[in-house]
């Protein structure tokens, strides 16, 4: 299983990486027992030109990442 890496200063992080393809569809799948331990996981499913790419991490790491983003942008849901 891949570790979830969060770059909280992501502006410009993709400069100089070469050709980048844009996804046509992104889906987050929550798997009740997706971890080897039986704990929940989150799988990111990306579709690009008919190809399917997945990356899986623990639900705990995924939710921790969401909390980090909310902490950086406390007014995120204020309109």
C-alpha positions as CSV (number, residue, x, y, z in Angstrom):
1,X,0.0,0.0,0.0
2,X,1.3,3.5,-0.8
3,X,1.9,6.1,1.8
4,X,-0.1,9.3,1.4
5,X,2.3,12.2,0.9
6,X,0.8,15.7,1.4
7,X,2.7,18.7,0.2
8,X,1.0,21.7,1.9
9,X,3.1,24.1,-0.2
10,X,2.2,22.5,-3.6
11,X,2.3,25.7,-5.8
12,X,4.9,25.0,-8.5
13,X,5.6,21.4,-7.3
14,X,5.0,20.1,-10.8
15,X,7.3,22.5,-12.6
16,X,9.9,20.8,-14.7
17,X,8.4,17.3,-14.4
18,X,7.8,17.0,-18.2
19,X,4.6,16.0,-19.9
20,X,1.5,16.0,-17.6
21,X,-1.8,14.3,-18.6
22,X,-5.1,15.6,-17.2
23,X,-7.4,13.0,-15.7
24,X,-10.9,12.7,-17.2
25,X,-12.5,11.3,-14.1
26,X,-11.5,10.9,-10.4
27,X,-13.4,8.8,-7.9
28,X,-12.7,8.1,-4.2
29,X,-13.7,4.6,-3.1
30,X,-14.0,3.9,0.6
31,X,-13.3,0.2,1.3
32,X,-14.7,-1.0,4.7
33,X,-11.9,-3.5,5.2
34,X,-9.3,-2.5,2.6
35,X,-6.3,-2.7,4.8
36,X,-4.5,-5.9,5.6
37,X,-5.5,-5.2,9.3
38,X,-9.2,-5.1,8.3
39,X,-9.3,-1.3,8.9
40,X,-10.9,0.9,6.2
41,X,-9.0,2.3,3.3
42,X,-9.5,4.9,0.5
43,X,-8.7,4.1,-3.1
44,X,-8.3,7.0,-5.6
45,X,-9.5,5.8,-9.0
46,X,-8.4,7.9,-11.9
47,X,-9.5,7.4,-15.5
48,X,-7.3,8.7,-18.3
49,X,-8.2,8.0,-21.9
50,X,-9.8,4.7,-21.0
51,X,-7.0,3.7,-18.7
52,X,-7.6,3.1,-15.0
53,X,-5.1,4.1,-12.4
54,X,-5.6,3.5,-8.7
55,X,-3.7,4.5,-5.5
56,X,-4.8,3.2,-2.1
57,X,-4.1,4.6,1.4
58,X,-5.5,4.1,4.8
59,X,-8.7,6.0,5.6
60,X,-6.9,7.4,8.7
61,X,-4.2,9.0,6.6
62,X,-6.7,10.3,4.1
63,X,-8.8,11.9,6.8
64,X,-5.7,13.3,8.5
65,X,-4.8,15.0,5.2
66,X,-8.3,16.5,5.0
67,X,-7.8,17.9,8.6
68,X,-4.5,19.4,7.6
69,X,-6.0,21.2,4.6
70,X,-8.9,22.5,6.8
71,X,-6.4,23.7,9.4
72,X,-4.5,25.6,6.7
73,X,-7.7,27.1,5.2
74,X,-10.0,27.5,8.2
75,X,-12.6,29.5,6.1
76,X,-12.7,27.0,3.3
77,X,-16.4,26.3,3.7
78,X,-17.4,30.0,4.4
79,X,-19.1,31.6,1.5
